[in-house]
Amino acid sequence: MHIKEFKNLGYSQNEINSILSVAKPKNIMRIHIYRGQTEEARNLAIQRNVPKKDSLHAILARDNNLQLISRDPHFERLKDITSAKKPEDFI
């Protein structure tokens, strides 16, 4: 999903690889998105007035026991789904 978003923003595959190389390889993993998660994300997006992709990120973080890191204020409306932290919280 992240790679698709980067491509939609106009980044080349080389630029995407460079961006993702900042994280250690063991910190990046591919996860499967299940139909139930996309349905939950769609409903949550409508209920909370947030983009569907943001609600899906929160659900995926929750379901995979991952820490969500974002500067996007939409995640304030999703903090009961997963705890989001700002990048500067890790510095």
PANU-116185 format. One record per atom (N, C-alpha, C, CB): residue in one letter; atom name; x, y, z. Coordinates in nm, 4 decimals. Glycine has a CB too. Example, Ala and Ser with C-alpha at 12.3 -4.5 7.8 and 13.67 -1.06 7.14 Angstrom:
residues 2
@rest = A	atom = N	px = 1.3190	py = -0.5690	pz = 0.7800
@rest = A	atom = CA	px = 1.2300	py = -0.4500	pz = 0.7800
@rest = A	atom = C	px = 1.3200	py = -0.3300	pz = 0.7800
@rest = A	atom = CB	px = 1.1308	py = -0.4473	pz = 0.9046
@rest = S	atom = N	px = 1.2850	py = -0.2250	pz = 0.7080
@rest = S	atom = CA	px = 1.3670	py = -0.1060	pz = 0.7140
@rest = S	atom = C	px = 1.2900	py = 0.0030	pz = 0.7870
@rest = S	atom = CB	px = 1.4084	py = -0.0598	pz = 0.5725
This chain:
residues 91
@rest = M	atom = N	px = 0.0825	py = -0.1184	pz = 0.0000
@rest = M	atom = CA	px = 0.0000	py = 0.0000	pz = 0.0000
@rest = M	atom = C	px = 0.0873	py = 0.1253	pz = 0.0000
@rest = M	atom = CB	px = -0.0940	py = -0.0005	pz = 0.1205
@rest = H	atom = N	px = 0.1956	py = 0.1227	pz = 0.0777
@rest = H	atom = CA	px = 0.2852	py = 0.2385	pz = 0.0812
@rest = H	atom = C	px = 0.3499	py = 0.2606	pz = -0.0549
@rest = H	atom = CB	px = 0.3934	py = 0.2199	pz = 0.1889
@rest = I	atom = N	px = 0.3941	py = 0.1518	pz = -0.1154
@rest = I	atom = CA	px = 0.4598	py = 0.1636	pz = -0.2457
@rest = I	atom = C	px = 0.3629	py = 0.2216	pz = -0.3473
@rest = I	atom = CB	px = 0.5124	py = 0.0264	pz = -0.2938
@rest = K	atom = N	px = 0.2394	py = 0.1758	pz = -0.3446
@rest = K	atom = CA	px = 0.1378	py = 0.2279	pz = -0.4362
@rest = K	atom = C	px = 0.1154	py = 0.3775	pz = -0.4126
@rest = K	atom = CB	px = 0.0051	py = 0.1507	pz = -0.4191
@rest = E	atom = N	px = 0.1123	py = 0.4176	pz = -0.2866
@rest = E	atom = CA	px = 0.0945	py = 0.5601	pz = -0.2540
@rest = E	atom = C	px = 0.2127	py = 0.6430	pz = -0.3040
@rest = E	atom = CB	px = 0.0778	py = 0.5789	pz = -0.1018
@rest = F	atom = N	px = 0.3341	py = 0.5920	pz = -0.2843
@rest = F	atom = CA	px = 0.4518	py = 0.6638	pz = -0.3351
@rest = F	atom = C	px = 0.4450	py = 0.6795	pz = -0.4862
@rest = F	atom = CB	px = 0.5810	py = 0.5904	pz = -0.2959
@rest = K	atom = N	px = 0.4058	py = 0.5732	pz = -0.5556
@rest = K	atom = CA	px = 0.3945	py = 0.5799	pz = -0.7018
@rest = K	atom = C	px = 0.2888	py = 0.6815	pz = -0.7435
@rest = K	atom = CB	px = 0.3602	py = 0.4414	pz = -0.7598
@rest = N	atom = N	px = 0.1771	py = 0.6855	pz = -0.6714
@rest = N	atom = CA	px = 0.0719	py = 0.7833	pz = -0.7008
@rest = N	atom = C	px = 0.1204	py = 0.9265	pz = -0.6795
@rest = N	atom = CB	px = -0.0508	py = 0.7567	pz = -0.6135
@rest = L	atom = N	px = 0.2181	py = 0.9436	pz = -0.5917
@rest = L	atom = CA	px = 0.2754	py = 1.0765	pz = -0.5668
@rest = L	atom = C	px = 0.3828	py = 1.1119	pz = -0.6688
@rest = L	atom = CB	px = 0.3340	py = 1.0831	pz = -0.4260
@rest = G	atom = N	px = 0.4141	py = 1.0169	pz = -0.7586
@rest = G	atom = CA	px = 0.5089	py = 1.0450	pz = -0.8656
@rest = G	atom = C	px = 0.6515	py = 1.0004	pz = -0.8412
@rest = G	atom = CB	px = 0.5094	py = 1.1876	pz = -0.8917
@rest = Y	atom = N	px = 0.6758	py = 0.9254	pz = -0.7330
@rest = Y	atom = CA	px = 0.8104	py = 0.8768	pz = -0.7062
@rest = Y	atom = C	px = 0.8435	py = 0.7606	pz = -0.7993
@rest = Y	atom = CB	px = 0.8244	py = 0.8340	pz = -0.5589
@rest = S	atom = N	px = 0.9678	py = 0.7542	pz = -0.8445
@rest = S	atom = CA	px = 1.0132	py = 0.6420	pz = -0.9253
@rest = S	atom = C	px = 1.0430	py = 0.5238	pz = -0.8326
@rest = S	atom = CB	px = 1.1390	py = 0.6807	pz = -1.0094
@rest = Q	atom = N	px = 1.0586	py = 0.4053	pz = -0.8901
@rest = Q	atom = CA	px = 1.0901	py = 0.2872	pz = -0.8089
@rest = Q	atom = C	px = 1.2237	py = 0.3046	pz = -0.7381
@rest = Q	atom = CB	px = 1.0927	py = 0.1604	pz = -0.8962
@rest = N	atom = N	px = 1.3215	py = 0.3664	pz = -0.8046
@rest = N	atom = CA	px = 1.4521	py = 0.3913	pz = -0.7407
@rest = N	atom = C	px = 1.4377	py = 0.4849	pz = -0.6214
@rest = N	atom = CB	px = 1.5517	py = 0.4510	pz = -0.8422
@rest = E	atom = N	px = 1.3560	py = 0.5892	pz = -0.6356
@rest = E	atom = CA	px = 1.3338	py = 0.6825	pz = -0.5248
@rest = E	atom = C	px = 1.2630	py = 0.6125	pz = -0.4090
@rest = E	atom = CB	px = 1.2514	py = 0.8041	pz = -0.5720
@rest = I	atom = N	px = 1.1671	py = 0.5282	pz = -0.4419
@rest = I	atom = CA	px = 1.0952	py = 0.4533	pz = -0.3384
@rest = I	atom = C	px = 1.1914	py = 0.3607	pz = -0.2644
@rest = I	atom = CB	px = 0.9786	py = 0.3718	pz = -0.4004
@rest = N	atom = N	px = 1.2751	py = 0.2907	pz = -0.3389
@rest = N	atom = CA	px = 1.3732	py = 0.2015	pz = -0.2757
@rest = N	atom = C	px = 1.4665	py = 0.2792	pz = -0.1839
@rest = N	atom = CB	px = 1.4548	py = 0.1268	pz = -0.3825
@rest = S	atom = N	px = 1.5056	py = 0.3978	pz = -0.2253
@rest = S	atom = CA	px = 1.5927	py = 0.4818	pz = -0.1440
@rest = S	atom = C	px = 1.5230	py = 0.5252	pz = -0.0152
@rest = S	atom = CB	px = 1.6374	py = 0.6045	pz = -0.2236
@rest = I	atom = N	px = 1.3976	py = 0.5648	pz = -0.0272
@rest = I	atom = CA	px = 1.3192	py = 0.6052	pz = 0.0909
@rest = I	atom = C	px = 1.3078	py = 0.4896	pz = 0.1885
@rest = I	atom = CB	px = 1.1782	py = 0.6539	pz = 0.0496
@rest = L	atom = N	px = 1.2737	py = 0.3725	pz = 0.1373
@rest = L	atom = CA	px = 1.2529	py = 0.2566	pz = 0.2237
@rest = L	atom = C	px = 1.3825	py = 0.1999	pz = 0.2788
@rest = L	atom = CB	px = 1.1796	py = 0.1495	pz = 0.1484
@rest = S	atom = N	px = 1.4954	py = 0.2301	pz = 0.2168
@rest = S	atom = CA	px = 1.6234	py = 0.1776	pz = 0.2645
@rest = S	atom = C	px = 1.6644	py = 0.2400	pz = 0.3972
@rest = S	atom = CB	px = 1.7320	py = 0.2016	pz = 0.1607
@rest = V	atom = N	px = 1.6007	py = 0.3486	pz = 0.4361
@rest = V	atom = CA	px = 1.6311	py = 0.4132	pz = 0.5641
@rest = V	atom = C	px = 1.5993	py = 0.3185	pz = 0.6797
@rest = V	atom = CB	px = 1.5514	py = 0.5453	pz = 0.5791
@rest = A	atom = N	px = 1.4923	py = 0.2418	pz = 0.6640
@rest = A	atom = CA	px = 1.4544	py = 0.1450	pz = 0.7673
@rest = A	atom = C	px = 1.5376	py = 0.0182	pz = 0.7484
@rest = A	atom = CB	px = 1.3009	py = 0.1126	pz = 0.7615
@rest = K	atom = N	px = 1.5677	py = -0.0449	pz = 0.8580
@rest = K	atom = CA	px = 1.6397	py = -0.1719	pz = 0.8493
@rest = K	atom = C	px = 1.5478	py = -0.2735	pz = 0.7825
@rest = K	atom = CB	px = 1.6860	py = -0.2217	pz = 0.9912
@rest = P	atom = N	px = 1.6026	py = -0.3621	pz = 0.7001
@rest = P	atom = CA	px = 1.5196	py = -0.4611	pz = 0.6299
@rest = P	atom = C	px = 1.4271	py = -0.5403	pz = 0.7209
@rest = P	atom = CB	px = 1.6075	py = -0.5564	pz = 0.5559
@rest = K	atom = N	px = 1.4710	py = -0.5705	pz = 0.8422
@rest = K	atom = CA	px = 1.3846	py = -0.6485	pz = 0.9307
@rest = K	atom = C	px = 1.2675	py = -0.5655	pz = 0.9842
@rest = K	atom = CB	px = 1.4658	py = -0.7042	pz = 1.0470
@rest = N	atom = N	px = 1.2736	py = -0.4328	pz = 0.9679
@rest = N	atom = CA	px = 1.1657	py = -0.3467	pz = 1.0143
@rest = N	atom = C	px = 1.0598	py = -0.3219	pz = 0.9079
@rest = N	atom = CB	px = 1.2218	py = -0.2158	pz = 1.0607
@rest = I	atom = N	px = 1.0804	py = -0.3744	pz = 0.7886
@rest = I	atom = CA	px = 0.9829	py = -0.3608	pz = 0.6811
@rest = I	atom = C	px = 0.9330	py = -0.4998	pz = 0.6476
@rest = I	atom = CB	px = 1.0442	py = -0.2902	pz = 0.5553
@rest = M	atom = N	px = 0.8021	py = -0.5149	pz = 0.6452
@rest = M	atom = CA	px = 0.7458	py = -0.6445	pz = 0.6129
@rest = M	atom = C	px = 0.6220	py = -0.6274	pz = 0.5261
@rest = M	atom = CB	px = 0.7120	py = -0.7222	pz = 0.7405
@rest = R	atom = N	px = 0.5995	py = -0.7226	pz = 0.4420
@rest = R	atom = CA	px = 0.4780	py = -0.7241	pz = 0.3614
@rest = R	atom = C	px = 0.3709	py = -0.7956	pz = 0.4420
@rest = R	atom = CB	px = 0.5012	py = -0.7936	pz = 0.2224
@rest = I	atom = N	px = 0.2536	py = -0.7374	pz = 0.4435
@rest = I	atom = CA	px = 0.1420	py = -0.8014	pz = 0.5115
@rest = I	atom = C	px = 0.0249	py = -0.8107	pz = 0.4152
@rest = I	atom = CB	px = 0.1023	py = -0.7238	pz = 0.6399
@rest = H	atom = N	px = -0.0548	py = -0.9130	pz = 0.4326
@rest = H	atom = CA	px = -0.1712	py = -0.9335	pz = 0.3473
@rest = H	atom = C	px = -0.2858	py = -0.8491	pz = 0.4011
@rest = H	atom = CB	px = -0.2109	py = -1.0842	pz = 0.3407
@rest = I	atom = N	px = -0.3626	py = -0.7915	pz = 0.3103
@rest = I	atom = CA	px = -0.4819	py = -0.7152	pz = 0.3479
@rest = I	atom = C	px = -0.6019	py = -0.8036	pz = 0.3174
@rest = I	atom = CB	px = -0.4906	py = -0.5766	pz = 0.2709
@rest = Y	atom = N	px = -0.6797	py = -0.8322	pz = 0.4188
@rest = Y	atom = CA	px = -0.7959	py = -0.9191	pz = 0.4042
@rest = Y	atom = C	px = -0.9221	py = -0.8384	pz = 0.3753
@rest = Y	atom = CB	px = -0.8151	py = -1.0034	pz = 0.5301
@rest = R	atom = N	px = -1.0165	py = -0.9031	pz = 0.3100
@rest = R	atom = CA	px = -1.1421	py = -0.8377	pz = 0.2739
@rest = R	atom = C	px = -1.2124	py = -0.7780	pz = 0.3972
@rest = R	atom = CB	px = -1.2349	py = -0.9379	pz = 0.2037
@rest = G	atom = N	px = -1.2134	py = -0.8507	pz = 0.5059
@rest = G	atom = CA	px = -1.2768	py = -0.8009	pz = 0.6284
@rest = G	atom = C	px = -1.2132	py = -0.6715	pz = 0.6770
@rest = G	atom = CB	px = -1.2688	py = -0.9060	pz = 0.7380
@rest = Q	atom = N	px = -1.0824	py = -0.6600	pz = 0.6600
@rest = Q	atom = CA	px = -1.0124	py = -0.5384	pz = 0.7010
@rest = Q	atom = C	px = -1.0508	py = -0.4208	pz = 0.6114
@rest = Q	atom = CB	px = -0.8603	py = -0.5602	pz = 0.6977
@rest = T	atom = N	px = -1.0629	py = -0.4460	pz = 0.4814
@rest = T	atom = CA	px = -1.1014	py = -0.3357	pz = 0.3917
@rest = T	atom = C	px = -1.2454	py = -0.2933	pz = 0.4165
@rest = T	atom = CB	px = -1.0836	py = -0.3769	pz = 0.2444
@rest = E	atom = N	px = -1.3321	py = -0.3886	pz = 0.4491
@rest = E	atom = CA	px = -1.4708	py = -0.3543	pz = 0.4808
@rest = E	atom = C	px = -1.4775	py = -0.2740	pz = 0.6107
@rest = E	atom = CB	px = -1.5571	py = -0.4820	pz = 0.4922
@rest = E	atom = N	px = -1.4022	py = -0.3167	pz = 0.7111
@rest = E	atom = CA	px = -1.3973	py = -0.2428	pz = 0.8379
@rest = E	atom = C	px = -1.3410	py = -0.1023	pz = 0.8151
@rest = E	atom = CB	px = -1.3112	py = -0.3191	pz = 0.9426
@rest = A	atom = N	px = -1.2367	py = -0.0925	pz = 0.7319
@rest = A	atom = CA	px = -1.1753	py = 0.0378	pz = 0.7023
@rest = A	atom = C	px = -1.2752	py = 0.1303	pz = 0.6337
@rest = A	atom = CB	px = -1.0503	py = 0.0201	pz = 0.6137
@rest = R	atom = N	px = -1.3521	py = 0.0775	pz = 0.5402
@rest = R	atom = CA	px = -1.4518	py = 0.1586	pz = 0.4694
@rest = R	atom = C	px = -1.5555	py = 0.2142	pz = 0.5683
@rest = R	atom = CB	px = -1.5220	py = 0.0743	pz = 0.3591
@rest = N	atom = N	px = -1.6056	py = 0.1276	pz = 0.6544
@rest = N	atom = CA	px = -1.7055	py = 0.1720	pz = 0.7532
@rest = N	atom = C	px = -1.6467	py = 0.2716	pz = 0.8520
@rest = N	atom = CB	px = -1.7621	py = 0.0519	pz = 0.8291
@rest = L	atom = N	px = -1.5267	py = 0.2437	pz = 0.8976
@rest = L	atom = CA	px = -1.4596	py = 0.3319	pz = 0.9933
@rest = L	atom = C	px = -1.4324	py = 0.4686	pz = 0.9321
@rest = L	atom = CB	px = -1.3285	py = 0.2690	pz = 1.0412
@rest = A	atom = N	px = -1.3925	py = 0.4703	pz = 0.8064
@rest = A	atom = CA	px = -1.3648	py = 0.5971	pz = 0.7375
@rest = A	atom = C	px = -1.4905	py = 0.6841	pz = 0.7321
@rest = A	atom = CB	px = -1.3120	py = 0.5708	pz = 0.5942
@rest = I	atom = N	px = -1.6024	py = 0.6217	pz = 0.7043
@rest = I	atom = CA	px = -1.7288	py = 0.6965	pz = 0.6999
@rest = I	atom = C	px = -1.7663	py = 0.7461	pz = 0.8387
@rest = I	atom = CB	px = -1.8421	py = 0.6090	pz = 0.6425
@rest = Q	atom = N	px = -1.7570	py = 0.6593	pz = 0.9385
@rest = Q	atom = CA	px = -1.7944	py = 0.6955	pz = 1.0754
@rest = Q	atom = C	px = -1.7078	py = 0.8064	pz = 1.1331
@rest = Q	atom = CB	px = -1.7862	py = 0.5746	pz = 1.1645
@rest = R	atom = N	px = -1.5766	py = 0.8016	pz = 1.1048
@rest = R	atom = CA	px = -1.4825	py = 0.8953	pz = 1.1656
@rest = R	atom = C	px = -1.4456	py = 1.0118	pz = 1.0745
@rest = R	atom = CB	px = -1.3580	py = 0.8226	pz = 1.2057
@rest = N	atom = N	px = -1.4974	py = 1.0116	pz = 0.9515
@rest = N	atom = CA	px = -1.4680	py = 1.1164	pz = 0.8551
@rest = N	atom = C	px = -1.3165	py = 1.1291	pz = 0.8309
@rest = N	atom = CB	px = -1.5256	py = 1.2500	pz = 0.9036
@rest = V	atom = N	px = -1.2563	py = 1.0144	pz = 0.7981
@rest = V	atom = CA	px = -1.1142	py = 1.0093	pz = 0.7646
@rest = V	atom = C	px = -1.0999	py = 0.9354	pz = 0.6320
@rest = V	atom = CB	px = -1.0307	py = 0.9394	pz = 0.8782
@rest = P	atom = N	px = -0.9879	py = 0.9531	pz = 0.5623
@rest = P	atom = CA	px = -0.9659	py = 0.8777	pz = 0.4391
@rest = P	atom = C	px = -0.9621	py = 0.7267	pz = 0.4663
@rest = P	atom = CB	px = -0.8351	py = 0.9228	pz = 0.3720
@rest = K	atom = N	px = -1.0142	py = 0.6490	pz = 0.3715
@rest = K	atom = CA	px = -1.0180	py = 0.5037	pz = 0.3868
@rest = K	atom = C	px = -0.8778	py = 0.4459	pz = 0.4070
@rest = K	atom = CB	px = -1.0839	py = 0.4395	pz = 0.2646
@rest = K	atom = N	px = -0.7797	py = 0.4996	pz = 0.3340
@rest = K	atom = CA	px = -0.6435	py = 0.4476	pz = 0.3483
@rest = K	atom = C	px = -0.5899	py = 0.4696	pz = 0.4891
@rest = K	atom = CB	px = -0.5506	py = 0.5134	pz = 0.2466
@rest = D	atom = N	px = -0.6249	py = 0.5811	pz = 0.5512
@rest = D	atom = CA	px = -0.5797	py = 0.6063	pz = 0.6880
@rest = D	atom = C	px = -0.6442	py = 0.5068	pz = 0.7842
@rest = D	atom = CB	px = -0.6125	py = 0.7511	pz = 0.7304
@rest = S	atom = N	px = -0.7737	py = 0.4821	pz = 0.7673
@rest = S	atom = CA	px = -0.8389	py = 0.3861	pz = 0.8552
@rest = S	atom = C	px = -0.7824	py = 0.2458	pz = 0.8328
@rest = S	atom = CB	px = -0.9910	py = 0.3870	pz = 0.8322
@rest = L	atom = N	px = -0.7486	py = 0.2130	pz = 0.7082
@rest = L	atom = CA	px = -0.6895	py = 0.0826	pz = 0.6799
@rest = L	atom = C	px = -0.5510	py = 0.0706	pz = 0.7437
@rest = L	atom = CB	px = -0.6804	py = 0.0599	pz = 0.5283
@rest = H	atom = N	px = -0.4711	py = 0.1761	pz = 0.7390
@rest = H	atom = CA	px = -0.3397	py = 0.1741	pz = 0.8052
@rest = H	atom = C	px = -0.3562	py = 0.1464	pz = 0.9541
@rest = H	atom = CB	px = -0.2651	py = 0.3082	pz = 0.7835
@rest = A	atom = N	px = -0.4518	py = 0.2115	pz = 1.0177
@rest = A	atom = CA	px = -0.4734	py = 0.1914	pz = 1.1610
@rest = A	atom = C	px = -0.5145	py = 0.0473	pz = 1.1896
@rest = A	atom = CB	px = -0.5805	py = 0.2886	pz = 1.2136
@rest = I	atom = N	px = -0.6024	py = -0.0070	pz = 1.1092
@rest = I	atom = CA	px = -0.6487	py = -0.1445	pz = 1.1278
@rest = I	atom = C	px = -0.5349	py = -0.2435	pz = 1.1056
@rest = I	atom = CB	px = -0.7652	py = -0.1755	pz = 1.0325
@rest = L	atom = N	px = -0.4550	py = -0.2211	pz = 1.0030
@rest = L	atom = CA	px = -0.3415	py = -0.3103	pz = 0.9766
@rest = L	atom = C	px = -0.2390	py = -0.3053	pz = 1.0888
@rest = L	atom = CB	px = -0.2749	py = -0.2738	pz = 0.8442
@rest = A	atom = N	px = -0.2142	py = -0.1874	pz = 1.1421
@rest = A	atom = CA	px = -0.1213	py = -0.1756	pz = 1.2554
@rest = A	atom = C	px = -0.1759	py = -0.2529	pz = 1.3753
@rest = A	atom = CB	px = -0.0984	py = -0.0261	pz = 1.2930
@rest = R	atom = N	px = -0.3041	py = -0.2338	pz = 1.4030
@rest = R	atom = CA	px = -0.3669	py = -0.3045	pz = 1.5153
@rest = R	atom = C	px = -0.3601	py = -0.4558	pz = 1.4968
@rest = R	atom = CB	px = -0.5129	py = -0.2606	pz = 1.5309
@rest = D	atom = N	px = -0.4005	py = -0.5037	pz = 1.3800
@rest = D	atom = CA	px = -0.4100	py = -0.6474	pz = 1.3568
@rest = D	atom = C	px = -0.2741	py = -0.7164	pz = 1.3478
@rest = D	atom = CB	px = -0.4870	py = -0.6729	pz = 1.2309
@rest = N	atom = N	px = -0.1701	py = -0.6413	pz = 1.3222
@rest = N	atom = CA	px = -0.0356	py = -0.6988	pz = 1.3112
@rest = N	atom = C	px = 0.0554	py = -0.6584	pz = 1.4255
@rest = N	atom = CB	px = 0.0272	py = -0.6579	pz = 1.1810
@rest = N	atom = N	px = -0.0051	py = -0.5987	pz = 1.5292
@rest = N	atom = CA	px = 0.0686	py = -0.5573	pz = 1.6489
@rest = N	atom = C	px = 0.1883	py = -0.4703	pz = 1.6125
@rest = N	atom = CB	px = 0.1152	py = -0.6800	pz = 1.7281
@rest = L	atom = N	px = 0.1629	py = -0.3698	pz = 1.5264
@rest = L	atom = CA	px = 0.2677	py = -0.2794	pz = 1.4802
@rest = L	atom = C	px = 0.2451	py = -0.1389	pz = 1.5338
@rest = L	atom = CB	px = 0.2733	py = -0.2773	pz = 1.3273
@rest = Q	atom = N	px = 0.3517	py = -0.0640	pz = 1.5473
@rest = Q	atom = CA	px = 0.3432	py = 0.0750	pz = 1.5902
@rest = Q	atom = C	px = 0.3219	py = 0.1628	pz = 1.4681
@rest = Q	atom = CB	px = 0.4708	py = 0.1178	pz = 1.6678
@rest = L	atom = N	px = 0.2180	py = 0.2433	pz = 1.4698
@rest = L	atom = CA	px = 0.1885	py = 0.3358	pz = 1.3612
@rest = L	atom = C	px = 0.2576	py = 0.4682	pz = 1.3899
@rest = L	atom = CB	px = 0.0351	py = 0.3557	pz = 1.3440
@rest = I	atom = N	px = 0.3325	py = 0.5181	pz = 1.2925
@rest = I	atom = CA	px = 0.4026	py = 0.6453	pz = 1.3065
@rest = I	atom = C	px = 0.3546	py = 0.7364	pz = 1.1956
@rest = I	atom = CB	px = 0.5582	py = 0.6269	pz = 1.3016
@rest = S	atom = N	px = 0.3015	py = 0.8536	pz = 1.2325
@rest = S	atom = CA	px = 0.2470	py = 0.9435	pz = 1.1308
@rest = S	atom = C	px = 0.2394	py = 1.0860	pz = 1.1829
@rest = S	atom = CB	px = 0.1085	py = 0.8965	pz = 1.0862
@rest = R	atom = N	px = 0.2469	py = 1.1801	pz = 1.0894
@rest = R	atom = CA	px = 0.2231	py = 1.3207	pz = 1.1204
@rest = R	atom = C	px = 0.0816	py = 1.3623	pz = 1.0789
@rest = R	atom = CB	px = 0.3277	py = 1.4094	pz = 1.0502
@rest = D	atom = N	px = 0.0097	py = 1.2700	pz = 1.0196
@rest = D	atom = CA	px = -0.1234	py = 1.2961	pz = 0.9665
@rest = D	atom = C	px = -0.2231	py = 1.3151	pz = 1.0813
@rest = D	atom = CB	px = -0.1685	py = 1.1809	pz = 0.8738
@rest = P	atom = N	px = -0.2884	py = 1.4304	pz = 1.0880
@rest = P	atom = CA	px = -0.3818	py = 1.4553	pz = 1.1984
@rest = P	atom = C	px = -0.5059	py = 1.3662	pz = 1.1965
@rest = P	atom = CB	px = -0.4248	py = 1.5984	pz = 1.1957
@rest = H	atom = N	px = -0.5340	py = 1.3000	pz = 1.0856
@rest = H	atom = CA	px = -0.6494	py = 1.2108	pz = 1.0814
@rest = H	atom = C	px = -0.6378	py = 1.0985	pz = 1.1842
@rest = H	atom = CB	px = -0.6649	py = 1.1521	pz = 0.9419
@rest = F	atom = N	px = -0.5149	py = 1.0604	pz = 1.2169
@rest = F	atom = CA	px = -0.4968	py = 0.9491	pz = 1.3089
@rest = F	atom = C	px = -0.5389	py = 0.9832	pz = 1.4516
@rest = F	atom = CB	px = -0.3530	py = 0.9050	pz = 1.3076
@rest = E	atom = N	px = -0.5566	py = 1.1108	pz = 1.4803
@rest = E	atom = CA	px = -0.6118	py = 1.1498	pz = 1.6109
@rest = E	atom = C	px = -0.7529	py = 1.0925	pz = 1.6263
@rest = E	atom = CB	px = -0.6140	py = 1.3054	pz = 1.6264
@rest = R	atom = N	px = -0.8253	py = 1.0813	pz = 1.5152
@rest = R	atom = CA	px = -0.9613	py = 1.0283	pz = 1.5178
@rest = R	atom = C	px = -0.9633	py = 0.8759	pz = 1.5216
@rest = R	atom = CB	px = -1.0386	py = 1.0777	pz = 1.3970
@rest = L	atom = N	px = -0.8463	py = 0.8160	pz = 1.5113
@rest = L	atom = CA	px = -0.8363	py = 0.6698	pz = 1.5080
@rest = L	atom = C	px = -0.7526	py = 0.6149	pz = 1.6224
@rest = L	atom = CB	px = -0.7774	py = 0.6247	pz = 1.3762
@rest = K	atom = N	px = -0.7211	py = 0.6988	pz = 1.7204
@rest = K	atom = CA	px = -0.6264	py = 0.6561	pz = 1.8240
@rest = K	atom = C	px = -0.6803	py = 0.5459	pz = 1.9147
@rest = K	atom = CB	px = -0.5874	py = 0.7741	pz = 1.9079
@rest = D	atom = N	px = -0.8126	py = 0.5219	pz = 1.9117
@rest = D	atom = CA	px = -0.8647	py = 0.4091	pz = 1.9880
@rest = D	atom = C	px = -0.8484	py = 0.2775	pz = 1.9115
@rest = D	atom = CB	px = -1.0120	py = 0.4323	pz = 2.0220
@rest = I	atom = N	px = -0.8201	py = 0.2857	pz = 1.7824
@rest = I	atom = CA	px = -0.7961	py = 0.1667	pz = 1.7006
@rest = I	atom = C	px = -0.6518	py = 0.1210	pz = 1.7183
@rest = I	atom = CB	px = -0.8264	py = 0.1951	pz = 1.5510
@rest = T	atom = N	px = -0.5592	py = 0.2140	pz = 1.7091
@rest = T	atom = CA	px = -0.4172	py = 0.1856	pz = 1.7294
@rest = T	atom = C	px = -0.3512	py = 0.3130	pz = 1.7820
@rest = T	atom = CB	px = -0.3485	py = 0.1363	pz = 1.5962
@rest = S	atom = N	px = -0.2461	py = 0.2975	pz = 1.8578
@rest = S	atom = CA	px = -0.1787	py = 0.4166	pz = 1.9091
@rest = S	atom = C	px = -0.0813	py = 0.4685	pz = 1.8045
@rest = S	atom = CB	px = -0.1048	py = 0.3859	pz = 2.0421
@rest = A	atom = N	px = -0.1039	py = 0.5904	pz = 1.7606
@rest = A	atom = CA	px = -0.0146	py = 0.6534	pz = 1.6628
@rest = A	atom = C	px = 0.0853	py = 0.7414	pz = 1.7355
@rest = A	atom = CB	px = -0.0948	py = 0.7366	pz = 1.5588
@rest = K	atom = N	px = 0.2065	py = 0.7407	pz = 1.6868
@rest = K	atom = CA	px = 0.3098	py = 0.8283	pz = 1.7422
@rest = K	atom = C	px = 0.3659	py = 0.9134	pz = 1.6303
@rest = K	atom = CB	px = 0.4228	py = 0.7465	pz = 1.8116
@rest = K	atom = N	px = 0.4102	py = 1.0314	pz = 1.6662
@rest = K	atom = CA	px = 0.4734	py = 1.1207	pz = 1.5698
@rest = K	atom = C	px = 0.6209	py = 1.0828	pz = 1.5581
@rest = K	atom = CB	px = 0.4569	py = 1.2706	pz = 1.6121
@rest = P	atom = N	px = 0.6794	py = 1.1030	pz = 1.4397
@rest = P	atom = CA	px = 0.8210	py = 1.0648	pz = 1.4224
@rest = P	atom = C	px = 0.9124	py = 1.1257	pz = 1.5274
@rest = P	atom = CB	px = 0.8692	py = 1.1061	pz = 1.2853
@rest = E	atom = N	px = 0.8865	py = 1.2485	pz = 1.5671
@rest = E	atom = CA	px = 0.9753	py = 1.3127	pz = 1.6652
@rest = E	atom = C	px = 0.9674	py = 1.2467	pz = 1.8030
@rest = E	atom = CB	px = 0.9409	py = 1.4606	pz = 1.6776
@rest = D	atom = N	px = 0.8636	py = 1.1665	pz = 1.8292
@rest = D	atom = CA	px = 0.8547	py = 1.0935	pz = 1.9550
@rest = D	atom = C	px = 0.9625	py = 0.9863	pz = 1.9663
@rest = D	atom = CB	px = 0.7176	py = 1.0305	pz = 1.9690
@rest = F	atom = N	px = 1.0246	py = 0.9490	pz = 1.8532
@rest = F	atom = CA	px = 1.1246	py = 0.8448	pz = 1.8525
@rest = F	atom = C	px = 1.2660	py = 0.8990	pz = 1.8489
@rest = F	atom = CB	px = 1.1026	py = 0.7549	pz = 1.7365
@rest = I	atom = N	px = 1.2804	py = 1.0300	pz = 1.8428
@rest = I	atom = CA	px = 1.4143	py = 1.0901	pz = 1.8346
@rest = I	atom = C	px = 1.4716	py = 1.1099	pz = 1.9717
@rest = I	atom = CB	px = 1.4104	py = 1.2231	pz = 1.7604
